[in-house]
Amino acid sequence: MRRLPALATFSVLLLPVLGCGYSSYEARLEATQGRLKDDIILNQQLYSAAQGEFAENSIFLRVPQGMAQQPEFELIPLNPDAFEVAASFTSQSANANYALHVLARRDSQEPPNPEEPPRPARGDFRSDVINVLAQVYGPEITSAPIEQVNKTVWPRSDVAPPVAFERLTMTDRNLQLIHLYFYKEESGNANYEAALIWEFPSGEAPTASPNPVDLTLGTFAVGQRAASRFSGRPDQVGGAAGDGGAAVAF
């Protein structure tokens, strides 16, 4: 009979431990269910990640369904050494009445290979992009207003910070709305810089919910976080870059 008080005391002490374990399990289960729901939304709204030069340079991009990648960059001819990625995606359906053009660089921080010819020197990425676009949309783009914007990471997470962009907005000579998103990040042994140029011929950005443009921006990733996404793994905790590095706007 002397054992009963001890057993009762042990049971009282054990209950909070079991309760914490159950709460942790419930939280993990809820997070998994939320991610699965987000994956369904993404797969309904976006195509799988672009391959080719995107995958080769660890740049993860999923465009809205109804858009198709064109054989080459459509805005103007480019210097082949200016960018690692130069791509255009255009609407193929009434549900995607917009276009997306992408320019990106991946500059390795590793020492150059002496057996390979040196790469031609390149100017400032942002200036080079603006110079390209000024030939398309007009010189007004050089003075267009700029703002900091944050896009929710998709699949959504309570621990991942938003994806930070700097957005330039203008209306071009054809009265179409232009949203230019600049992104910059250091990840692993490389510096990444990207410009996502959205054209909205109607003069208005889509307002649907969920918004396919925001989903594209929310799933955008470079470097090690892009490698994780290409492999189908969830983002890691520790910054928007997933490797402890911080994603920053220009």
Rosetta blueprint (number, residue, H / E / L):
1 M L
2 R L
3 R H
4 L H
5 P H
6 A H
7 L H
8 A H
9 T H
10 F H
11 S H
12 V H
13 L H
14 L H
15 L H
16 P H
17 V H
18 L H
19 G H
20 C H
21 G H
22 Y H
23 S H
24 S H
25 Y H
26 E H
27 A H
28 R H
29 L H
30 E H
31 A H
32 T H
33 Q H
34 G H
35 R H
36 L H
37 K H
38 D H
39 D H
40 I H
41 I H
42 L H
43 N H
44 Q H
45 Q H
46 L E
47 Y L
48 S L
49 A L
50 A L
51 Q L
52 G L
53 E H
54 F H
55 A H
56 E H
57 N L
58 S L
59 I E
60 F E
61 L L
62 R L
63 V L
64 P E
65 Q L
66 G L
67 M E
68 A E
69 Q E
70 Q L
71 P L
72 E L
73 F L
74 E L
75 L L
76 I L
77 P L
78 L L
79 N L
80 P L
81 D L
82 A L
83 F L
84 E L
85 V E
86 A E
87 A E
88 S E
89 F E
90 T E
91 S E
92 Q L
93 S L
94 A L
95 N L
96 A L
97 N L
98 Y L
99 A E
100 L E
101 H E
102 V E
103 L E
104 A E
105 R E
106 R E
107 D E
108 S E
109 Q L
110 E L
111 P L
112 P L
113 N L
114 P L
115 E L
116 E L
117 P L
118 P L
119 R L
120 P L
121 A L
122 R L
123 G L
124 D L
125 F H
126 R H
127 S H
128 D H
129 V H
130 I H
131 N H
132 V H
133 L H
134 A H
135 Q H
136 V H
137 Y H
138 G L
139 P H
140 E H
141 I H
142 T H
143 S H
144 A L
145 P L
146 I E
147 E E
148 Q E
149 V E
150 N E
151 K E
152 T L
153 V L
154 W L
155 P L
156 R L
157 S L
158 D L
159 V L
160 A L
161 P L
162 P L
163 V E
164 A E
165 F E
166 E E
167 R E
168 L E
169 T E
170 M E
171 T E
172 D L
173 R L
174 N L
175 L L
176 Q L
177 L E
178 I E
179 H E
180 L E
181 Y E
182 F E
183 Y E
184 K E
185 E E
186 E E
187 S E
188 G L
189 N L
190 A E
191 N E
192 Y E
193 E E
194 A E
195 A E
196 L E
197 I E
198 W E
199 E E
200 F E
201 P L
202 S L
203 G L
204 E L
205 A L
206 P L
207 T L
208 A L
209 S L
210 P L
211 N L
212 P H
213 V H
214 D H
215 L H
216 T H
217 L H
218 G H
219 T H
220 F L
221 A E
222 V E
223 G H
224 Q H
225 R H
226 A H
227 A H
228 S H
229 R H
230 F H
231 S L
232 G L
233 R L
234 P L
235 D L
236 Q L
237 V L
238 G L
239 G L
240 A L
241 A L
242 G L
243 D L
244 G L
245 G L
246 A L
247 A E
248 V E
249 A L
250 F L
